[in-house]
């Protein structure tokens, strides 16, 4: 592959593979940069202080340095949008972007035109260029040289380095690719050294500590008390440490990166819940809070788990889903609000069953009387064993009645099957 560019008389040509002086000059300048990287422990400082020097050395318009977030599901960075201005930016580790693909595959890519879908497919059939970044910033991306930062011992992904737009409007040449690998190795060492510092354990209650509402020892004490009593940590924080529901909710919102929704006594039950049962909502820890023509707001105590299960999207595939988080206590209050509290629900279920029994028709009562007569006759024999099944056609539940004559449930139109075995004679009768 050959590279052609105009070179000023006093400059070395890094595009000429035969130019030994260009190679020596390039790596001498690269050594200056890598020495500076080794002299700092602050990743943001690396980006801020050296980005322009790196761009000049590699003859690119911009660069982006990403680090892997603590959840290890995305890469995060500050994108260079000018000489001194930066924007926060994050990309999922996936094929939905070039940098995300590099993070996922741990492969280096050198792309001539990121808008050329045929060229992208040479790297992966599903690889996409995230065009909305250009659309939002007004910048036009064309060339990319992107590579992973890999821990030398563990092979763990630490970050991604991305060079954007060769100033000579061509693919990045082999010498720059070689130097790019050397630079990434240096950055990986810097990242690894930062990882060697004491690790911060991220919890749902970090914000309580940062806001001085709770100390680290107090949180540890609450966690131990929760384990000992077999309850959720939230209950201990509320009842024993007097942390407010609002403070806990705001901490959850920070951790899950979504809105906190408290319990509201005047909230109406959405129509979308008409086919949901209380037991399902309690087991899965999510409930529809609000609905509109094309969107749903879902309240949950763990948005990450619910989103990962994709159960809401499978039930409402065309709706736009917004997740909000709440505390365990406020979730229970909301469930009681929408479905009635537990005691009321149990009483209502018992009354429904009794009403169903009271509405059994005369013919069904006669059938049950026949069953009772058969049971009495069976007991006149020698120790019979029998079983009666009562099934409702409406909801396909089954109630069983044994020797004590108890019936768990009779509802709707009833079918009664009974079978009596006479253990001493082998005789049996059925109806």
N, C-alpha and C positions, 0 to 999 in steps of 0.2 A: 504494500500500500504506500503510495507516495503522497506527500503533502507539499503544497506550493503556497508561498506567502511572500509578501514584500518585506524585506528586511533593511532597516537603516544600516548605514555603513559601519556605525560604531556598535552594532548589536550582534550578538551571537544568534545563530539560527537553530533553535531547538527542534525544528521540523526537518533538519538535515541529519539523517542518521550517520553520515560520515563525518560530521563536524565534532571532533573530539573536544575542542575548546568549548563548544556550546554545552556539551555534557558536563565538563568540569565546572563551568561557570554556573550552570543550573543547580548542581548538587551542592556547590559551595553556598549559594543563597538559601537553598532548602535546609542546609545544616544550621544556618543562623536562626531560621524559624523553629526548627525542632528543638534547638537549645532553649529558646524562649518558652516553648511549650513545657519543657521539663522543669523550668524555673517557677511555674505557677501551679497551684492546686485548685484554682477556681475555674470551672468550665466556662462560666459566663465571661470571665476575663479573657480566656483563650479566644472566644468568639469575637469579643469586642475589640481587643487589642491587635489581633493578628489577621483578621479576616481580609483587610485591604491588602496586606503584604502577600497573603496566600493568593488572592485574586490576581495580583500583579505578576507573581512568579508563574502561575499556571495559565496566564493569559485568558482569564475568564471574567465574565461580567459580574457574577454573583456566586456565593456559596451558601450552603446551609449545613450546619452541624447539628445532628440530632442525637439525643440520648434516649435510652429505653426507660419508660416510666416504671414505677415500682410495681405496678400490676403486671408488667411485661406483656401487655396487649397493644401497646402503641409506642410510637417514637415521638418525642417532644423536642422543640427547639424554639429559637428566636430567629425569624427570617429577616435577612438584610434587605431593607427596602430603600435605603439611602446611605449616605456616608456615616451617619450616627444614629439613625432610627431603626428600631427593631419592633417586630410584632410577635406575640405569642402564637405558636402554631403547633398542631398535633395531627398525626396521621396514624390510622390503624395499621397493624402489621398484617398486610394482605396484598393482593394483586390489584387493588383499586388505585394504586399510585406507584410510581417508579421507585421512590424511596421505600415505601411499604413493602414492595416486592423484594427489594434488595435485603431488607431486614428479615423477611420471611425465608428467602432462599440462601442468604449469606453469600451471594454471588455479586461480582462487580459487573456493571454494564456500562458500555460506551455507545451512546445513541447519537446518531447524526441528526435525526429529526423526530422529536417526540410526538409530533402530530401525524406521523406516518404509521398507520395501524399495522401495515404489513411488516415494518421493521420491528414494531413492538412484539408481534406474534412470533418473531424469531427467538425471542427470549422466553416467552410464555404465551400460550394461546389465550389466556385470560388477562394478560397485562393491560392496564389502562393508564393513560396519562390524565392527571387530575386537572382538567381544563379550567375548572371554576377558580383555581388560584390565579391564573392569568387574567380571567375575566374580572375578578375582584380587585386585583392590584393594577391592572392596565399594562402589565409587563408581558412581553412576548417571549416565551421559552422556546428554544429550538434544540440546542445540543445539551447533552447531559453526560457527565462522567460521575457515576455513583458507586460507592463501595461500602461494605460493612466494617465496623470496628469490632474485632474479635479478641476475646481474652486468650492469651497465648496458651495457658495451661488448661483451662476448662472448656475452651471453644465456645464459651457463652457470648451471645450477642450483647455488646455494650452500647452501640450507637451506629449511626450512619453518617458518612460525609458525602456531600453532593456539590459538584461544580456545575455551574449553569452557563451556557452560551460561550463558546469559543469566540474570541474577538476577531479571529480571522475567518469566521464563517465556514468552518470545516470541523471534521471530527477531531477529537483530542488525539495527538500523535503518540507513538509508543514511548518516547522518552518521558512525556508527561504522565502517561499511565504508570510507568515504573516509579517515578517520583511520587505519584499519587498513592501507590501502595506503601511506600516508605513513610509518607506523612500519616497514613491511616494507622500503621503499626505504632508510630510514636503517640498518636492520640489515644490508641487503645491502652497503652501503658499508663498514660495520664488518667484515663477513666478507671483503670484497674486500681491504681493507687488510691483514688478517691473511694472506691468500694471497700478498701481495706480499713477505712475509718469505721468506728462503731456504727452499726446499722440501727436505723430508726424503725421501730416496729409500728406500722400504721394500724390504727384501730378506728372504730366508728366514733370513739370518744376523744380523739386527738384535740378537737376544737375546744373541748371543756378544759383541757390542760393549757392550751395556748391562751385561752381567755382567763386563766387563773381562777376558774370556777372550781377546779379540782386539781389536786396535785398527783404526780405519778404514784407515790406510795398509796394515796387514797384510792386511786383507780385499781391498783393491785389488790388492796384490801377488799374492795367491793367485788372484784372478780372471784377472790377466794371465798367470800361469804356466799356468793351466788352458787358456786359449785357445791359448797357444804349444804346449802338449803335446797338445792335442786330447782332454783328459779332463775329467771333471766337477770342479767346484770342491771338492766334498766330498772327493774323493781327495787333492787337494793339502792341504786343511786337516788331514786325518788323517795323511798320510804325511810332510809337510814341516813343518807347524806344530804337530803333535802334539796336535790337538784331539780329544777323546774322542768316540766314537760317541754316548754318552749326551748330551753337551753339544750336539752337532749335532742329535740327535733332539728334544731339548727345545726348541731354537730353531725347528725345523720345526713342532713342535706349537703354539708361540706364534703363528707366522706364519699357519698354516692353521686355527687355532682348533679343534683336535681333539686326541685323545689320541695320544701317541707309544707305539709298540709296538716293543721291541727284538727281536732274534733270540733264540729260545729253542731250545736243542738237543733238548729233550724234547717238542717240540710235535708232535702227531699230525696227519696229513693228513686234512682233512675229507672226508666222503663226497661233498659237493657238487662236489668237483673231479674226480670220476671221468670226466666227459666233456670235461674241459679238456686241451689239449695245452700242452706247455712253451713252444713257439714263440709261441702266442697270449698267454700270460701275460707273456712277456718283451717282446713287441711293445707290449702295452697297459699295462704297468706296474701291474697290480693283480692280487691273488690273494685268494681266500676264505681267511680265517684261522680262523674259528670259525663254527659253525652251531647253531641250535636249531630248535624246531618252527616258529617264525614269524619268525625274524630271522637275519641274517647279519652277520658282522664282516668288513669288506673292508680289507686292507692295501694301501697304495699309496704311491708316492713323491710324488704330486701329487694330493691329494684334490679340489682345485678343478677340474682338467681332467677327471678321471674323473666327477665329479658333473655337470659341464656336458654331457658326452657322453651321459649318461643310459643308457649301455649296460648297467650293472648292473641298473637298474630295469626295463629292457626284458627282460632275461633272467630276473629274479626279481620279477615285478610285484606279488606279494602279500606279499613279505617286507619286514620292517622292516630297513633298511640302516644300519649304523653304520660310518663310515669312520675308519680310524686311519692315521697317517702313520709312515713309517720312513725310514731312510737308504738310499741307493742300495746300499751294501755289504751291509747287513742284508737288503734285499729280495732280492739275488742269493743270499745264504745260505739264505733261506727257500725260494726256488724250488728250489735244489739239494736242500734237505731234503725237499721234497714230491715232486719229480720225478726225483731222483737228479742227481749232479753231471754236468757236460757230458761228460767223458771216459767215464764209466760209461754215460751215455745213448747215446753214439755207438757204444760197443762192443756194447751190448744191441741196438741197431738193426741192426748188421752181422750179429750172431748170428741175429737173427730172420729176416733175409733169407736167410742160409745155410740155416737150418732149413727155410724154405719151399721152397728149391730141392731139398733132400734128400728132401722129402716128395712130389715130383712123381710121379704114378702111372706105371706101365709104359707105358700107352697114350700118355701125354703125352710120355714119353721117346722113344717111337717117332716121334711127330709131330715132335719136335725133330730127330731123326736124319734124317727126310725133308727137313726144311728145310736141314740141313747138306749133304745130298747134292745138293740143288738148287743151293746156293751153289757147291759144287765144280764142278758141271756148268756153271754160269754163267761161272766163271772160265776154263773151257776155250774159251769163245767170245772174241770180240774186245772186250775192255774193257767188260764190262757194268756198269751202275749199278743198285743194288738197295737196298731198305729193308725192314726187318723190324720190325713193331710187336708188342710183347708187352703185353697188357692183363690186369689182374686184375679179375674180376667182383666181387670182394669190396669193394675200395675204389676201383675205377675209376681207378687210376693207370695210366700208360703208360710202358713202358720201350722204348727204341729200340736196335736192334743194327745196326751198319753193317759196312763191309768188314773191320774188324779182328776181328769176331766177338764183341765185348764186349756183355754184357747188364748194364744198370744194376740191374734188379730183376725177380725172378720171385716171385710170392707167390700162394698160394691156388690156385684153379682157373684155368688159364692158357689164353688164346686166342692163337694165333700167326697173324698175317697177314703174308704176304710178297709182294713184287712185284719182278720182275726185268725190266729193260729192256736189250735188246741194241742198243747205240747204232748199230752199223754196218748192221743189217738192218731195224730197226724192229719186230722180233719181240718178243713179251713173253709171259711165263707167270705165272700166279698160283695160289695155293692158299689 
